[in-house]
Amino acid sequence: MTDSTDDVSLVKGKYKDIFIKNMAALRQKPAMYTLAKDEHISTMRLASAQFFSVDIRNKVNIFTPFLFKNIVQHHVSLPVYELFNQQYDRYPMRFEAFSRYGSDIFWKKSKRSSSQLIFRILSEKCENIANAIEQSGLADAMNINHSELSKDLYENTRVLLTDRLPYLISLYRLAKYMQIHRINI
């Protein structure tokens, strides 16, 4: 094992704050938290084993390249909808590694992806979302092409998240607000 104090010192700003807060949370007794927080900390402990180890003096002994400042900054700068698709989380990283090394190992998953939950919820609610927007009259009032709207909804609920997802969600929220408050156009 190598001492990577120098690597930790490279992490600055909000990344360093996040790292320090995560380390502090890992050191605290889980009994001090709610059940949900306890589960989150347990998940963090499990995930942290992939990135670093802490000795009995709370010193970081191993620090992997995935937490280097330039890697973190690169992935933080990517739009969220580019980070995963219906099948894979960390999609850009997997694709780049597969392209470079040609091994299928990069497409294997060892845990359930959080993106699968998002897609499952969206795909189950696709018809409800479409109906709410259509019944509200917003698409007509805003001159939104119905076939484009349907195509965007299908793509964002069954294929991959695009940069249009925030607009679709806002449109749906406005439609639901109008429905709840009985506002007609």
C-alpha positions as CSV (number, residue, x, y, z in Angstrom):
1,M,0.0,0.0,0.0
2,T,1.2,3.5,-0.8
3,D,0.7,6.6,1.2
4,S,-1.2,9.0,-0.9
5,T,-1.4,12.1,1.2
6,D,-0.2,14.0,-1.8
7,D,-3.2,12.7,-3.8
8,V,-5.6,13.9,-1.1
9,S,-3.9,17.3,-1.1
10,L,-4.7,17.7,-4.8
11,V,-8.4,17.5,-4.1
12,K,-9.5,21.1,-3.5
13,G,-12.7,23.2,-3.1
14,K,-16.0,21.5,-3.1
15,Y,-14.5,18.1,-3.9
16,K,-12.3,18.2,-0.8
17,D,-15.3,19.3,1.3
18,I,-17.4,16.3,-0.1
19,F,-14.5,13.9,0.5
20,I,-14.0,15.2,4.1
21,K,-17.8,15.1,4.9
22,N,-18.0,11.5,3.5
23,M,-15.0,10.5,5.6
24,A,-16.5,12.1,8.7
25,A,-19.8,10.3,8.0
26,L,-18.0,7.0,7.6
27,R,-16.3,7.4,11.0
28,Q,-19.5,8.2,13.0
29,K,-21.6,5.6,14.6
30,P,-24.6,4.7,12.4
31,A,-26.9,4.5,15.4
32,M,-26.9,8.3,15.5
33,Y,-28.8,8.5,12.3
34,T,-32.3,7.7,10.9
35,L,-32.8,4.4,9.2
36,A,-32.5,6.0,5.8
37,K,-29.3,7.8,6.7
38,D,-27.9,4.6,8.2
39,E,-28.6,2.8,5.0
40,H,-26.9,5.6,3.0
41,I,-23.8,5.4,5.2
42,S,-23.7,1.6,4.9
43,T,-23.8,2.0,1.1
44,M,-21.1,4.6,1.3
45,R,-18.9,2.3,3.4
46,L,-19.4,-0.5,0.9
47,A,-18.6,1.8,-2.1
48,S,-15.6,3.4,-0.3
49,A,-13.9,0.0,-0.1
50,Q,-13.4,0.4,-3.9
51,F,-11.7,3.7,-3.6
52,F,-9.6,3.9,-0.4
53,S,-8.8,2.3,2.9
54,V,-8.4,4.0,6.2
55,D,-6.0,2.7,8.8
56,I,-6.6,2.8,12.6
57,R,-5.2,6.3,12.7
58,N,-7.8,7.5,10.1
59,K,-5.1,7.9,7.5
60,V,-5.9,7.3,3.8
61,N,-3.7,4.5,2.5
62,I,-5.0,3.9,-0.9
63,F,-6.5,6.4,-3.3
64,T,-7.5,5.4,-6.8
65,P,-7.4,7.4,-10.0
66,F,-11.2,7.7,-10.1
67,L,-11.0,10.3,-7.3
68,F,-8.2,12.4,-8.8
69,K,-9.2,16.0,-9.2
70,N,-9.1,16.0,-13.0
71,I,-11.3,12.8,-13.3
72,V,-13.8,14.2,-10.8
73,Q,-13.9,17.5,-12.5
74,H,-14.4,15.9,-15.9
75,H,-17.3,13.8,-14.8
76,V,-18.9,16.6,-12.8
77,S,-18.8,18.7,-15.9
78,L,-20.8,16.2,-17.9
79,P,-24.6,16.7,-18.1
80,V,-26.3,14.1,-16.0
81,Y,-28.3,12.7,-18.9
82,E,-25.0,11.7,-20.6
83,L,-23.8,9.7,-17.7
84,F,-26.1,6.7,-18.2
85,N,-28.6,5.1,-20.5
86,Q,-31.3,2.5,-19.9
87,Q,-28.8,-0.4,-19.5
88,Y,-25.6,1.2,-18.0
89,D,-24.5,3.7,-15.4
90,R,-21.1,5.5,-15.9
91,Y,-21.8,5.0,-19.6
92,P,-19.1,7.3,-21.0
93,M,-16.4,5.7,-18.8
94,R,-17.5,2.2,-19.8
95,F,-17.6,3.1,-23.5
96,E,-14.2,4.8,-23.5
97,A,-12.6,1.9,-21.7
98,F,-14.2,-0.7,-24.0
99,S,-13.1,1.3,-27.1
100,R,-9.6,1.5,-25.8
101,Y,-9.1,-2.0,-24.5
102,G,-11.7,-3.9,-26.4
103,S,-12.8,-6.0,-23.4
104,D,-16.4,-6.9,-22.5
105,I,-15.5,-6.7,-18.8
106,F,-16.3,-3.0,-18.9
107,W,-20.0,-3.8,-19.7
108,K,-20.4,-6.1,-16.8
109,K,-22.4,-4.8,-13.8
110,S,-21.9,-5.9,-10.2
111,K,-24.7,-3.9,-8.7
112,R,-28.1,-2.6,-9.7
113,S,-27.8,0.8,-11.4
114,S,-29.7,3.7,-10.0
115,S,-30.5,4.7,-13.5
116,Q,-32.5,1.5,-13.9
117,L,-34.9,2.8,-11.2
118,I,-35.3,6.2,-13.0
119,F,-36.0,4.5,-16.3
120,R,-38.5,2.0,-14.7
121,I,-40.4,4.8,-13.1
122,L,-40.4,7.0,-16.2
123,S,-41.4,4.1,-18.5
124,E,-44.2,3.1,-16.2
125,K,-45.5,6.6,-16.1
126,C,-45.0,7.5,-19.8
127,E,-48.7,7.2,-20.7
128,N,-49.7,9.2,-17.7
129,I,-47.2,11.9,-18.5
130,A,-48.3,12.1,-22.2
131,N,-52.0,12.1,-21.2
132,A,-51.5,14.9,-18.6
133,I,-49.7,17.1,-21.1
134,E,-52.2,16.4,-23.8
135,Q,-55.3,16.9,-21.6
136,S,-53.9,20.2,-20.2
137,G,-53.9,21.8,-23.6
138,L,-50.3,23.0,-23.1
139,A,-48.9,21.4,-26.2
140,D,-51.5,23.2,-28.4
141,A,-51.2,26.5,-26.5
142,M,-47.4,26.4,-26.9
143,N,-47.4,25.2,-30.5
144,I,-45.6,22.0,-29.5
145,N,-45.6,19.4,-32.3
146,H,-47.5,16.3,-30.8
147,S,-45.4,13.8,-32.7
148,E,-42.1,15.5,-31.6
149,L,-43.5,15.4,-28.0
150,S,-44.3,11.7,-28.3
151,K,-40.9,11.0,-29.7
152,D,-39.1,12.9,-27.0
153,L,-41.2,11.2,-24.3
154,Y,-40.5,7.8,-25.7
155,E,-36.8,8.4,-26.0
156,N,-36.5,9.8,-22.5
157,T,-38.6,7.1,-20.9
158,R,-37.3,4.0,-22.7
159,V,-34.0,4.7,-24.5
160,L,-31.8,7.3,-22.9
161,L,-32.1,10.6,-21.1
162,T,-31.6,13.6,-23.3
163,D,-31.1,17.3,-22.7
164,R,-34.9,17.7,-23.3
165,L,-35.8,15.8,-20.1
166,P,-35.9,18.9,-17.9
167,Y,-38.3,20.6,-20.3
168,L,-40.5,17.5,-20.4
169,I,-40.6,17.3,-16.6
170,S,-41.4,21.0,-16.3
171,L,-44.2,20.6,-18.9
172,Y,-45.6,17.7,-17.0
173,R,-45.4,19.5,-13.6
174,L,-47.2,22.5,-15.1
175,A,-49.9,20.2,-16.6
176,K,-50.4,18.5,-13.2
177,Y,-50.5,21.9,-11.5
178,M,-53.2,23.0,-13.9
179,Q,-55.1,19.7,-13.4
180,I,-55.0,20.0,-9.5
181,H,-56.1,23.7,-9.6
182,R,-58.6,23.1,-12.4
183,I,-57.0,25.7,-14.7
184,N,-58.1,25.4,-18.3
185,I,-56.6,27.0,-21.4
